[in-house]
Amino acid sequence: MERSRHWSIRQDDVIPPVLGQAHRLVRAALERIPDPMQRFAIDTTVGNGFDTCYLARLVEGEQRVIGCDIQKAALDSTRSALVQEGLESRVTLMHCGHEQLHAQLDPSWQENVAAIMANLGYLPRGDKSIVTRPQTTLRMMETLLPWLRIHGVMTIVAYGGHSGGQEEVDAVQTFLSNLPQQVYRVLSYAFLNQVGIPPVLFAVERIR
Ligand SMILES: C[S@@+](CC[C@H](N)C(=O)[O-])C[C@H]1O[C@@H](n2cnc3c(N)ncnc32)[C@H](O)[C@@H]1O
C-alpha cells in the first residue's frame, strides 16, 4: 500500500489528504486549549511515530501524550523519532494493545483528553501480518471515547486494502454510525476517485 500518497500535501491542494485532515482536526481540538500545559492527547497506534511526534509538538510539559503499540519495533522507532526532535519527555510510551490502554490512564485525564488518534492497519516498512483487528479496535473506541473532553476529537484512519481491512472499515463505520447524536458528532472523509482502495478517515467530536 502506497501510504505517502495519503500524506503529501502539495502546495496548491485545497482538499487535504486523509492523514493531513486527521492532523488538522486534532490540532484544532488541542489548540482550543490556550495553555499547552493543559493539553492531553493519546496515540493508540504509534507505529513509526509520525502521529506521536505531531501530537507532542502541540503540547508542553511532561507526559502530556500517551502512545501505545503491540510491537516493540514500533515503540523503538517512535522513541528514536521523539528523541531526534527532543520531544521524548512529553510522551509516555506503553507496550500494550490499545484496547487495554484505558486501564493505564491517570484518573485526572478523565473527560480531559483533547485528541485521540488511531491510524489502523499495519506498520509501514514492518511486518504486514501484524494488523489492527475489528474486535480490539471496537473495544478501543468504546473504552477511550468517554475520556474525551467536550470538543475533544478522536480520529480513526482505516485501510480497506489489506486482508481483513475492509471488515475493519465496516466495523468502525457501523459502531460510529450508532453513537448518540446528542453526545457525538461523527463524520467520514475519503477520496472517491483514487486508484486502489483509498483509506477512510472517521472523526468524532464529543459535544456533551
Ligand atoms: C498504520 S500503523 C500506525 C502508524 C503510526 N500512527 C505512525 O504515525 O507511524 C498501525 C500500528 O498499529 C499497531 N497495532 C496493531 N494492533 C494494535 C493494538 N491492538 N493496539 C495498539 N497498536 C496496535 C501495529 O503494530 C502498527 O504499528
The ligand as a MOL file (V3000), in Angstrom:
LIG
                    3D

  0  0  0     0  0            999 V3000
M  V30 BEGIN CTAB
M  V30 COUNTS 27 29 0 0 0
M  V30 BEGIN ATOM
M  V30 1 C -0.5220 2.2130 10.4360 0
M  V30 2 S 0.4980 1.7910 11.7900 0 CHG=1
M  V30 3 C 0.4800 3.2790 12.7350 0
M  V30 4 C 1.1990 4.4410 12.1030 0
M  V30 5 C 1.6080 5.4880 13.0850 0
M  V30 6 N 0.4840 6.1850 13.6650 0
M  V30 7 C 2.6070 6.4570 12.5400 0
M  V30 8 O 2.4050 7.6810 12.6270 0
M  V30 9 O 3.6420 5.9970 12.0390 0 CHG=-1
M  V30 10 C -0.5090 0.7020 12.7400 0
M  V30 11 C 0.1320 0.2210 14.0180 0
M  V30 12 O -0.8730 -0.3920 14.8210 0
M  V30 13 C -0.2390 -1.3240 15.6440 0
M  V30 14 N -1.2450 -2.1890 16.2860 0
M  V30 15 C -1.8520 -3.2950 15.8070 0
M  V30 16 N -2.7530 -3.7590 16.7030 0
M  V30 17 C -2.6990 -2.9280 17.7830 0
M  V30 18 C -3.3690 -2.8750 19.0290 0
M  V30 19 N -4.3070 -3.7780 19.3660 0
M  V30 20 N -3.0420 -1.8990 19.8870 0
M  V30 21 C -2.0950 -0.9860 19.5790 0
M  V30 22 N -1.4300 -0.9700 18.4140 0
M  V30 23 C -1.7250 -1.9290 17.5230 0
M  V30 24 C 0.7180 -2.0210 14.6960 0
M  V30 25 O 1.7240 -2.6800 15.4220 0
M  V30 26 C 1.2280 -0.8240 13.8680 0
M  V30 27 O 2.4280 -0.3330 14.3660 0
M  V30 END ATOM
M  V30 BEGIN BOND
M  V30 1 1 1 2
M  V30 2 1 2 3
M  V30 3 1 2 10
M  V30 4 1 3 4
M  V30 5 1 4 5
M  V30 6 1 5 6
M  V30 7 1 5 7
M  V30 8 2 7 8
M  V30 9 1 7 9
M  V30 10 1 10 11
M  V30 11 1 11 12
M  V30 12 1 11 26
M  V30 13 1 12 13
M  V30 14 1 13 14
M  V30 15 1 13 24
M  V30 16 1 14 15
M  V30 17 1 14 23
M  V30 18 2 15 16
M  V30 19 1 16 17
M  V30 20 1 17 18
M  V30 21 2 17 23
M  V30 22 1 18 19
M  V30 23 2 18 20
M  V30 24 1 20 21
M  V30 25 2 21 22
M  V30 26 1 22 23
M  V30 27 1 24 25
M  V30 28 1 24 26
M  V30 29 1 26 27
M  V30 END BOND
M  V30 END CTAB
M  END
